[in-house]
Amino acid sequence: MLGKIKTKFVALSLIKKVVVIVVATFFSLMVVGAMAGPPKVEVKKVKQTEEIVFETTYIKDDTMQKGDKKVKTAGKKGSKEVEYEITFTNDKETDKKQIAETILIKPENEVMLEGTREVSTEPKNEGIPFSKTTVNDPNMDKGKSEIRIAGANGEKEVTYEVTKIDGKEISRKAINEKVTKNPVTEVTAIGTKSQPKYICNCSKTCPYMSCDEAYFQLDNCGCSVRDGDDDGVPCENVCPGG
């Protein structure tokens, strides 16, 4: 019985201590809160100088290679005075907004040249037209012709230097040429043999022909009757030497 009474007494003592601590903490917070009061808010206006970054303007230059760039006019930064309204709460910055701005020095834009010329090489296979020539053939009748050697085109590889500006071709010139197949010249034979003035007629008698015709009849027509003594001279009565 005595043991139970002591146990209850100890338990009650602990409860009282906890209550005292909780109550003390609550009142401490109330006192601190009462002492702290409302938050301290302060608004200040501040002026400060800031840089103004210059911009870059690009100008196309067809004398420069594509991809190359060059500064034509150097850019210069400007400056401005900016006024801000800053809010502090309990000495800590909680808000900031710009309320005014004054340009002190205007920036000067940078001017940059940008190349647009593009030069490249381009190989291309091309044909070589064949030439033509003629040769005289005394064994072919005059006025006739005949192709003796057929012409054939050749081939060559030409390397061109191609210049473009803004992607548009403005010039092209051959800088190297290599023949890969020679052309074959066409050869045409031209007949130069004169047509005979006379026709074969062995029944025609010497008194009715000239000496030239008599020789024609003898040499071309087999009219041996024209050369009775077989000395090679026909119609001896009209041809000298007979």
Backbone torsions as a table, in degrees:
resi	resn	phi	psi	omega
1	MET	NA	-40.6	179.6
2	LEU	-67.3	-37.4	179.3
3	GLY	-63.9	-38.7	180.0
4	LYS	-67.0	-38.8	-180.0
5	ILE	-64.1	-41.9	179.9
6	LYS	-64.3	-40.3	-179.1
7	THR	-63.1	-43.8	178.8
8	LYS	-64.2	-37.6	-179.1
9	PHE	-65.1	-42.8	179.6
10	VAL	-64.3	-42.5	-179.3
11	ALA	-63.0	-42.6	179.2
12	LEU	-65.0	-36.8	179.1
13	SER	-63.5	-41.7	179.9
14	LEU	-65.3	-41.2	179.7
15	ILE	-62.5	-41.4	179.6
16	LYS	-62.3	-39.8	-179.3
17	LYS	-65.3	-42.2	-179.7
18	VAL	-63.3	-43.5	-180.0
19	VAL	-62.3	-42.9	-179.9
20	VAL	-61.6	-43.0	-178.8
21	ILE	-64.4	-45.4	-179.3
22	VAL	-62.3	-46.0	-179.7
23	VAL	-63.1	-41.3	-179.2
24	ALA	-64.4	-41.5	179.5
25	THR	-64.4	-42.2	-179.3
26	PHE	-61.4	-46.5	179.9
27	PHE	-67.3	-32.1	177.9
28	SER	-64.9	-43.0	179.0
29	LEU	-63.9	-38.9	179.7
30	MET	-64.7	-39.9	-179.6
31	VAL	-66.6	-44.5	179.9
32	VAL	-62.5	-44.1	179.4
33	GLY	-61.7	-40.9	-180.0
34	ALA	-66.3	-35.3	-179.5
35	MET	-73.8	-35.7	-176.4
36	ALA	-67.2	-43.1	178.9
37	GLY	72.9	-166.5	-179.9
38	PRO	-70.7	156.6	-179.8
39	PRO	-64.7	148.9	179.7
40	LYS	-87.6	114.8	-179.5
41	VAL	-114.2	130.6	-178.3
42	GLU	-138.6	134.1	179.0
43	VAL	-113.7	127.5	-179.6
44	LYS	-125.1	148.3	173.1
45	LYS	-106.0	126.8	-175.4
46	VAL	-127.0	134.2	175.1
47	LYS	-107.9	137.7	176.9
48	GLN	-147.1	151.1	-178.6
49	THR	-93.1	132.6	-178.7
50	GLU	-128.9	156.0	178.2
51	GLU	-77.8	150.1	169.8
52	ILE	-114.7	114.9	-177.2
53	VAL	-73.1	135.5	178.6
54	PHE	-78.3	158.0	177.0
55	GLU	-99.7	163.5	179.6
56	THR	-114.5	126.6	176.4
57	THR	-104.6	130.4	-178.3
58	TYR	-102.3	133.9	177.0
59	ILE	-120.9	129.1	179.7
60	LYS	-73.6	136.7	-179.4
61	ASP	-129.4	113.2	-176.4
62	ASP	-82.6	3.8	174.9
63	THR	-95.2	-8.5	-179.1
64	MET	-105.8	148.2	179.9
65	GLN	-67.3	145.3	178.4
66	LYS	-58.2	133.4	-178.5
67	GLY	97.9	-20.0	178.6
68	ASP	-83.3	144.6	177.4
69	LYS	-134.3	148.1	179.9
70	LYS	-148.3	134.8	179.5
71	VAL	-75.6	121.9	176.4
72	LYS	-90.1	-44.1	178.2
73	THR	-132.1	122.9	-178.9
74	ALA	-70.1	139.9	177.7
75	GLY	-83.1	154.0	178.0
76	LYS	-130.1	133.2	178.4
77	LYS	-72.4	148.5	174.8
78	GLY	-103.5	-172.4	177.9
79	SER	-146.3	156.8	179.9
80	LYS	-147.0	153.4	175.6
81	GLU	-102.8	121.3	-177.0
82	VAL	-114.2	132.4	178.1
83	GLU	-107.1	128.5	-179.4
84	TYR	-115.3	149.9	170.4
85	GLU	-108.2	115.5	-173.9
86	ILE	-113.7	131.8	178.4
87	THR	-104.7	129.8	177.1
88	PHE	-114.3	132.9	174.6
89	THR	-118.8	118.0	-175.1
90	ASN	52.1	45.9	176.0
91	ASP	67.4	14.1	176.4
92	LYS	-117.2	135.3	-179.3
93	GLU	-67.8	123.8	-178.6
94	THR	-120.2	-11.0	179.2
95	ASP	-159.5	147.0	179.5
96	LYS	-150.6	127.2	178.0
97	LYS	-142.6	145.2	-179.1
98	GLN	-81.8	135.2	-178.8
99	ILE	-121.3	-13.1	179.5
100	ALA	-160.3	156.6	179.1
101	GLU	-151.6	133.7	179.3
102	THR	-130.1	124.3	178.2
103	ILE	-75.6	124.5	178.2
104	LEU	-94.7	-49.7	178.3
105	ILE	-133.3	124.1	178.6
106	LYS	-73.1	140.1	177.3
107	PRO	-73.3	153.3	175.9
108	GLU	-110.8	122.3	-175.9
109	ASN	-66.4	145.7	174.9
110	GLU	-82.3	136.0	176.9
111	VAL	-108.7	119.5	-175.5
112	MET	-116.1	127.4	175.0
113	LEU	-84.8	135.5	-177.1
114	GLU	-126.0	119.3	-176.4
115	GLY	-67.3	140.9	178.5
116	THR	-123.9	-2.7	-178.1
117	ARG	-83.2	131.6	179.7
118	GLU	-128.0	118.1	-179.2
119	VAL	-113.9	126.9	-179.3
120	SER	-141.1	165.0	176.5
121	THR	-108.2	145.0	-176.1
122	GLU	-138.8	113.9	177.1
123	PRO	-80.0	145.8	-179.3
124	LYS	-149.8	133.0	176.8
125	ASN	-85.6	130.9	-178.5
126	GLU	-133.3	155.2	177.7
127	GLY	-85.2	152.3	174.9
128	ILE	-112.7	111.3	-179.1
129	PRO	-62.3	140.0	178.6
130	PHE	-78.6	153.1	177.3
131	SER	-94.8	169.5	-178.8
132	LYS	-127.0	146.2	176.2
133	THR	-144.1	161.0	179.4
134	THR	-126.6	152.3	174.8
135	VAL	-131.4	143.9	178.1
136	ASN	-81.3	139.9	178.1
137	ASP	-124.4	106.2	-178.4
138	PRO	-70.2	-14.1	179.8
139	ASN	-90.4	-4.9	179.1
140	MET	-105.0	137.3	-178.5
141	ASP	-57.3	142.1	179.1
142	LYS	-60.7	136.3	-178.6
143	GLY	97.7	-13.0	178.0
144	LYS	-100.0	155.4	177.5
145	SER	-145.4	159.2	-177.1
146	GLU	-154.8	132.3	176.9
147	ILE	-76.9	118.2	-179.4
148	ARG	-92.5	-36.7	177.7
149	ILE	-129.1	120.4	180.0
150	ALA	-72.2	137.9	178.1
151	GLY	-78.3	151.9	178.3
152	ALA	-144.3	134.2	178.8
153	ASN	-68.2	149.2	174.6
154	GLY	-98.8	-173.3	179.4
155	GLU	-138.2	150.5	177.2
156	LYS	-148.2	153.5	176.3
157	GLU	-107.1	116.8	-177.4
158	VAL	-109.0	130.2	175.9
159	THR	-101.1	122.6	-179.0
160	TYR	-105.7	145.8	169.7
161	GLU	-98.0	116.1	-174.8
162	VAL	-108.8	127.9	179.0
163	THR	-111.5	128.5	178.0
164	LYS	-125.0	145.7	173.9
165	ILE	-126.5	123.3	-175.3
166	ASP	55.8	35.1	177.3
167	GLY	81.5	-2.9	-179.3
168	LYS	-103.4	127.2	-178.8
169	GLU	-68.8	128.6	179.2
170	ILE	-116.2	-19.2	178.4
171	SER	-156.3	155.2	179.2
172	ARG	-151.3	125.8	178.5
173	LYS	-140.0	144.1	179.9
174	ALA	-77.1	128.7	179.5
175	ILE	-115.1	-11.4	177.7
176	ASN	-157.7	145.6	-178.3
177	GLU	-143.4	130.3	-178.7
178	LYS	-131.3	121.5	179.2
179	VAL	-79.0	122.6	179.6
180	THR	-102.4	-18.1	177.4
181	LYS	-152.7	119.8	-178.4
182	ASN	-73.3	141.4	176.4
183	PRO	-73.6	156.8	177.6
184	VAL	-106.6	123.5	-179.4
185	THR	-71.9	134.7	177.5
186	GLU	-81.5	129.5	-179.1
187	VAL	-114.8	123.7	178.9
188	THR	-117.6	128.8	177.5
189	ALA	-87.5	135.2	178.9
190	ILE	-114.0	124.1	-179.7
191	GLY	-70.9	137.0	178.7
192	THR	-122.2	0.7	-178.2
193	LYS	-71.9	126.0	-178.4
194	SER	-73.2	144.5	176.3
195	GLN	-73.6	141.7	178.9
196	PRO	-62.9	145.5	178.8
197	LYS	-82.3	-17.0	-171.3
198	TYR	-122.7	166.3	175.0
199	ILE	-117.7	152.3	-179.0
200	CYS	-67.7	129.6	178.5
201	ASN	-158.8	88.5	-175.0
202	CYS	-71.6	-13.4	-179.9
203	SER	-85.7	-9.6	179.7
204	LYS	-74.1	133.4	-175.6
205	THR	-91.5	157.2	-174.5
206	CYS	-57.3	-40.2	-177.9
207	PRO	-59.8	-17.3	-176.0
208	TYR	-106.1	20.0	178.8
209	MET	-143.4	159.6	177.1
210	SER	-84.9	171.3	177.8
211	CYS	-62.9	-39.0	179.6
212	ASP	-61.3	-43.1	-179.8
213	GLU	-67.1	-34.7	178.9
214	ALA	-62.9	-44.2	176.9
215	TYR	-63.6	-38.4	177.9
216	PHE	-60.7	-46.5	-179.4
217	GLN	-62.0	-37.3	-178.7
218	LEU	-74.5	-45.5	-173.1
219	ASP	-81.1	-33.2	-171.9
220	ASN	-108.7	-22.0	-174.0
221	CYS	-112.1	-6.0	179.3
222	GLY	72.5	24.3	179.8
223	CYS	-83.9	79.2	-177.1
224	SER	-67.2	-15.8	179.2
225	VAL	-62.8	-19.7	179.6
226	ARG	-70.8	-20.9	-178.2
227	ASP	-120.4	81.1	-174.7
228	GLY	-63.0	-36.3	-178.5
229	ASP	-98.2	8.9	173.7
230	ASP	55.8	41.8	177.8
231	ASP	-105.3	7.6	177.4
232	GLY	87.2	-0.4	179.4
233	VAL	-114.2	116.6	-179.1
234	PRO	-83.3	158.7	173.9
235	CYS	41.1	67.3	-172.0
236	GLU	-63.1	-17.1	179.2
237	ASN	-78.3	-16.5	179.1
238	VAL	-115.9	-18.3	-178.8
239	CYS	-104.3	126.9	178.7
240	PRO	-62.5	148.5	178.6
241	GLY	89.7	0.4	-178.2
242	GLY	-76.9	NA	NA
